[in-house]
Amino acid sequence: MNRSLAFFGAFNPPTSAHLSLARFAMERTGAEQVIFVPSRAAYIREDQGKDFAYSDEQRLTMLHTAAASRPWMRVYDGEIRQDEQPRTYTTLCRLRDEGLTASLLMGSDKLPELEKGWRHVREIAEEFGIVCLTRGSDECERMIREDPYLKTLAPYIRVLETPEETRNVSSTAVRQRVKQIREASEAIAEMVPTEIVPLVIV
């Protein structure tokens, strides 16, 4: 079986940090590939409460485009194709059934959610293992050591201290800037003749 990392997320949109961190984790753990598993747009909007979500097809296209020049990157559309958002454990089991031994790759911002916000966490930890990437100023080792629940999972969690330049890059910041660009483009379009808009907005 190929040893892989399964990187779950909205990827709304995927950022350079997603790609850099995925490769960083792959190299540090000795994995052969990283499987990007985007969640459903409906889940991003309705359950996560995001103000905007690129469509399922848009995010798949973005990820496939990025993967085209990165042979270590694979895109799995199994969650997007479901009628309802599946559980992480279910997807990891499906990947295993396909011959892929994949550990869960996650950011440290998810650690506090594991006890009450996730299901089958112990099964994920014991059967697949967890690779945790430091986000922002999180002190992962301390978080795990001081939290009674996380402490029981400690033997199954590998923490990776990520490069400083990737810690504060986020999809949220990208979406905010895209919104600003769109609003500016609309304002400009109202102030110049229609036929020259493409010449003004380059």
Secondary structure, 3 states (H helix, E strand, C coil): CEEEEEEEECCCCCCHHHHHHHHHHHHHHCCCEEEEEECCHHHHHHCCCCCCCCCHHHHHHHHHHHHCCCCCEEECCCCCCCCCCCCHHHHHHHHHHCCEEEEEEEEHHHHHHHHHHCCCHHHHHHHCCEEEECCCCCCHHHHHHHCHHHHHHHHHEEEECCCHHHCCCCHHHHHHHHHHHHHHHHHHHHHCCHHHHHHHCC
